[in-house]
Amino acid sequence: QVHVVESGGGLVQAGGSLRLSCAASGRTFSMYAIAWSRQAPGKEREFVASISVNGGSTYYADSVKGRFTISRNSAKNTVYLQMNSLKPEDTAVYYCATHVNPWLTSDRLNGYNLWGQGTQVTVSA
């Protein structure tokens, strides 16, 4: 089983950048696609991005395309979410998780489980 811990959140002005990290434990990390999601106060959790096992396929929500980039470093058991041109509406708690099944990838939240505790991202206007 893979456990994940998110980090890298913080307070940034609109137009700024942050890089989130999703550090995973467990030798089977390299077998799983990883996704990022976010949840703003009073809103449902939404899919942000995902990356396949080998990093060759990535998926993004329309709201972050062209601004966010997901990547993975299997040697470090870490997945990153580079967030550029941040907007106040990006303010949320960001979570990462592994896909339910090894080797598979999807762009839907219900394909992933064992979400971490999250990291807060706040973008001021």
N, C-alpha and C positions, 0 to 999 in steps of 0.2 A: 504494500500500500504506500502511496505517495502522499506526503504532507507538505503543504505550501505555506509560506510566510511572505506577506507583502510588505514593502517598505518604499521609501522615497517620496512620500507625499509631503505636502506643505502648503504654504501660502505664497502665491505668486500674483503679480499684476497681469491684467489682460494683455495678451500679446507675448507673454513670457513662455518659458519652457520648463518642463520637469521630466525626469526619467524615473519611472517606477520599476522596481525589481520584484520578481516572484522567485524566491529561493525554495527549492524543493529538496526534500530528504527522501531517501529510498533509492535502491539500486535500479528500479524499473522506470525512473523518470524518463529515460530516453525512449520508452515505448509509448508515451502518451502525448497527444495533442494538448495544448494549453490554451485557455481562454481568459480574457479579462472582461469583467462586467463592472457596472457602476450603479449606485443607487443614490439619488438625491432625496433630500427630505420631502416626505409627502408623495413621492413618486415610486413607481414600480422599478425593480431592478431591470436594467437593460444590457443587452449584449454590446460590447465595445469592439473586441478584436479576438482573433484566434490564430494559432499557428500550428501547422502539421508537425508530425514526428520529426521529419528531416528538415523542417524549416522551409521546404520548397513551396508550400502553399500557405497563403495568409488571407484572412477575411476581415473586413471592417464594416462597422455600421456606417451608414451614409453620413451621419452627423460628424464623423471624425476622419473620413477619407481625405487624404491629402495633407492631414495635419498630424496624425498619429502613425507611428510605425512600431510594429511588434517584431521582436527578434528573439532568438534563443541561443544560448551558449551551453551546449550539452556537457562540455568539460567542466563547467562550473555549476551544472544543474540549475540554471537560472534562465528565466524568460524576462525580457525587458519590454516596457512600453514607453517609447519616446514620444512625448507630447509637446508639440510646438504650436505656436499661434493660439495659445489657450484663450478661452472665452469664459465669461462668468457662468454661462450655462454648462460648462464642464465641471462645475463644482459638484462634488459627490464623494462618497466613499467608494474606492476602487478595490475590487476583489479579483483574485485569480483562482483557477481550479484546473484540475485535469479532466480529460474526457472520461466518460463512463467506461468505454471500452478501449483497450490498447490498439494502437495503429490507426484508429479512425479519427476523422476530423469533422467538425460541423460548425455552422455559424448560428446555432440556436442554443439558447441557455440550457434547455433541458437535456442537452448532450453532455453536460458537465456536472460534476458533483464534488463534494469535499472542498468547498470554498474556504479560503483562509479568513482571517479576522478583519482584513481590509486595512487600507491606508487612506487617510483623509486628504483630499485635494480641494483647496479653496482658491478660487480665482477672483480677485477684486477688480472692479471696473475702473 
